[in-house]
Amino acid sequence: MGADLYAALEGCADGAPVVLRGVECLAMCALGCSAAISMPGKWSYLLGGLRPEMAGDLMDYARSYVASGSGTIMPSRRAASLKDMIVGRVPSIESGMREAAE
């Protein structure tokens, strides 16, 4: 099913400012298909319970993520299908380094 989600994402990525990378495992077996989104200087997010038919919503989320300053997209700004799909977030390595230096 992960391959189906990836193919669906490829199908709707035209013009999106994202790079898709398939990975073999994100250790989210209990939550089904999963995806991670990250950029330097922004929070990284892990999403689980995804289905191929959510690809368009996920790509819209990715576009919003790219456009945001911190990577944070409030639930009210996400598609209804993704409201409960965030299972984790990790601060950018740059912010962790900055805090450790202080």
Phi and psi in degrees as a GROMACS rama.xvg file:
@    title "Ramachandran Plot"
@    xaxis  label "Phi"
@    yaxis  label "Psi"
@TYPE xy
-60.8145  -37.9136  GLY-2
-64.7463  -34.837  ALA-3
-67.2475  -40.995  ASP-4
-63.7228  -44.436  LEU-5
-60.488  -45.26  TYR-6
-62.0242  -40.8804  ALA-7
-64.7558  -39.2399  ALA-8
-64.8694  -42.3691  LEU-9
-58.9253  -37.2225  GLU-10
-68.1887  -23.6938  GLY-11
-116.526  14.8055  CYS-12
-87.77  -2.95381  ALA-13
-51.2912  120.09  ASP-14
79.4763  -5.56773  GLY-15
-76.5725  141.267  ALA-16
-82.0636  53.719  PRO-17
-131.88  158.857  VAL-18
-117.52  120.579  VAL-19
-89.3034  135.446  LEU-20
-134.321  121.123  ARG-21
-78.6046  139.061  GLY-22
-127.189  155.607  VAL-23
-75.2347  -35.8942  GLU-24
-156.936  135.078  CYS-25
-113.472  14.5263  LEU-26
56.8201  41.6583  ALA-27
-120.896  34.0148  MET-28
-50.7407  -41.7578  CYS-29
-68.6349  -17.604  ALA-30
-107.641  7.7642  LEU-31
75.3448  -150.386  GLY-32
-60.2735  141.927  CYS-33
-139.684  164.219  SER-34
-148.592  153.671  ALA-35
-123.912  146.993  ALA-36
-134.075  132.252  ILE-37
-156.102  156.284  SER-38
-150.44  150.426  MET-39
-56.0605  135.903  PRO-40
81.0967  2.33074  GLY-41
-124.803  159.057  LYS-42
-57.911  145.469  TRP-43
-102.648  144.363  SER-44
-124.59  144.226  TYR-45
-116.332  125.72  LEU-46
-116.237  140.564  LEU-47
-132.381  168.389  GLY-48
73.4745  26.9353  GLY-49
-85.0986  151.75  LEU-50
-129.791  152.748  ARG-51
-52.6267  -34.96  PRO-52
-70.0113  -6.8217  GLU-53
-92.6234  2.25432  MET-54
-56.9349  -43.4302  ALA-55
-62.2425  -43.4601  GLY-56
-65.5569  -38.8509  ASP-57
-65.8706  -38.193  LEU-58
-68.6363  -37.6402  MET-59
-62.5527  -40.5477  ASP-60
-60.4133  -43.5066  TYR-61
-61.8605  -40.8537  ALA-62
-62.6692  -42.7922  ARG-63
-64.8285  -39.4494  SER-64
-59.6903  -48.7163  TYR-65
-59.1496  -40.4265  VAL-66
-75.9942  -18.3692  ALA-67
-80.629  155.197  SER-68
-73.4142  -39.9564  GLY-69
-107.521  -12.6592  SER-70
95.2907  -8.54649  GLY-71
-80.1897  123.376  THR-72
-118.937  111.091  ILE-73
-61.63  148.27  MET-74
-52.8134  -34.5945  PRO-75
-68.1177  -15.5207  SER-76
-102.466  1.26549  ARG-77
-99.2549  154.611  ARG-78
-59.7816  148.096  ALA-79
-53.8478  -35.5414  ALA-80
-66.4301  -18.8084  SER-81
-107.792  1.62759  LEU-82
-55.7347  -39.5069  LYS-83
-110.523  20.0409  ASP-84
-95.6095  -8.89192  MET-85
-76.8732  119.169  ILE-86
-109.738  -9.40204  VAL-87
-171.914  156.007  GLY-88
-142.764  148.726  ARG-89
-131.468  132.668  VAL-90
-66.1736  156.08  PRO-91
-62.1763  148.884  SER-92
-62.4277  -31.348  ILE-93
-63.4732  -41.3502  GLU-94
-69.4168  -36.1534  SER-95
-64.6648  -38.3921  GLY-96
-68.7096  -38.5354  MET-97
-64.7034  -45.4918  ARG-98
-65.6751  -37.893  GLU-99
-67.7937  -29.1671  ALA-100
-78.2035  -21.5069  ALA-101
